[in-house]
Structures are given as C-alpha cells and as structure tokens.
Amino acid sequence: MSDAQTLMAKIQALPASRIAEVEDFIDLIIARELEAALVRSATAASSPAFAEIWNNPDDDVYDAA
C-alpha cells in the first residue's frame, strides 16, 4: 500500500468531526507551502536588483566579516 493509500485509510477510519480537523490541518500546510513558494519567488526576483546595490567596493569590508 502506498503512503497516500495508508493515509487515506487512516483518515477514513476517523469520525467525521476529526476528518474536519484533518482537512483544516491540510489546508494550513498547503497555505504554508504557498507562502514559502511566494517568498522564494520574491527572493529570486529581487536578487539581481539587490546584487547591483550590494556588490560594490565600498561594502567589501562587510563581506570580509
């Protein structure tokens, strides 16, 4: 049995009120994953702009620390 099938069997064995809790928890995990993906995308998109600002001879002293 695959992990997904095992998980589904466990969920199906729960009472309806607990299934709602599991669904809420899954929604929370999905929201966190989407937020993390958004942060990664924003970081990647802004990186070239910041590189122009941060990579300069005046700041070399900070790079050495």
C-alpha positions as CSV (number, residue, x, y, z in Angstrom):
1,M,0.0,0.0,0.0
2,S,1.4,3.4,-0.9
3,D,1.8,6.2,1.7
4,A,-1.2,8.1,0.2
5,Q,-3.4,5.0,0.4
6,T,-2.3,4.3,4.0
7,L,-3.1,7.9,4.9
8,M,-6.5,7.8,3.2
9,A,-7.3,4.6,5.1
10,K,-6.4,6.2,8.4
11,I,-8.4,9.3,7.6
12,Q,-11.5,7.3,6.6
13,A,-11.3,5.4,9.9
14,L,-11.8,8.7,11.8
15,P,-15.1,10.1,13.0
16,A,-16.5,13.0,10.8
17,S,-15.5,15.6,13.3
18,R,-11.9,14.5,13.2
19,I,-11.9,14.4,9.5
20,A,-12.8,18.1,9.5
21,E,-9.8,18.7,11.8
22,V,-7.5,16.8,9.4
23,E,-8.8,18.8,6.5
24,D,-8.2,22.1,8.3
25,F,-4.6,21.0,9.1
26,I,-4.0,20.0,5.4
27,D,-5.3,23.5,4.4
28,L,-2.8,25.0,6.8
29,I,0.1,23.0,5.4
30,I,-0.9,24.0,1.9
31,A,-1.1,27.7,2.8
32,R,2.3,27.5,4.4
33,E,3.8,25.8,1.3
34,L,2.2,28.5,-0.9
35,E,3.6,31.3,1.3
36,A,7.1,29.7,1.3
37,A,6.9,29.4,-2.5
38,L,5.9,33.1,-2.8
39,V,8.8,34.1,-0.5
40,R,11.3,32.0,-2.6
41,S,9.9,33.6,-5.9
42,A,10.2,37.1,-4.5
43,T,13.7,36.5,-3.3
44,A,14.7,35.1,-6.6
45,A,13.1,38.0,-8.5
46,S,14.7,40.7,-6.3
47,S,18.2,39.1,-6.1
48,P,19.5,40.7,-9.3
49,A,18.4,44.2,-8.2
50,F,20.0,43.8,-4.8
51,A,23.2,42.3,-6.3
52,E,23.7,45.6,-8.1
53,I,23.4,47.5,-4.8
54,W,25.3,45.1,-2.5
55,N,28.2,44.3,-4.8
56,N,30.3,47.4,-4.6
57,P,33.9,48.2,-3.4
58,D,32.6,50.3,-0.5
59,D,30.9,47.3,1.1
60,D,33.9,44.9,0.8
61,V,34.8,45.5,4.4
62,Y,31.4,43.9,5.4
63,D,31.9,41.0,3.1
64,A,35.2,40.1,4.9
65,A,33.5,39.8,8.3
